[in-house]
């Protein structure tokens, strides 16, 4: 088993820095990356360009 982070820190200040994982999942193109879980596990999610 592995730990799963549900919140991440963005570039804003104070509480606006907190970003929920579901919101990040919405931004990632699901048709281009149908196995989004693998992107999270490998860290590739952070290399995606928007």
Residue, then its C-alpha position, 0 to 999 in steps of 0.5 A: x500500500x502507498x500513501x495518497x495525498x489529497x491536497x497539494x500546495x499551489x503558488x497562491x498565498x495562505x489558504x488559497x494555496x491548497x488545491x484538491x487532487x480532484x481539481x488537478x485531475x480535472x485539468x489533466x486531459x483524460x483522453x490523452x492520459x486514460x491511466x491518470x493513476x500511473x501519472x500520479x504514481x510516477x510523478x509524471x503528472x508534474x511534467x505535463x504542460x498545460 
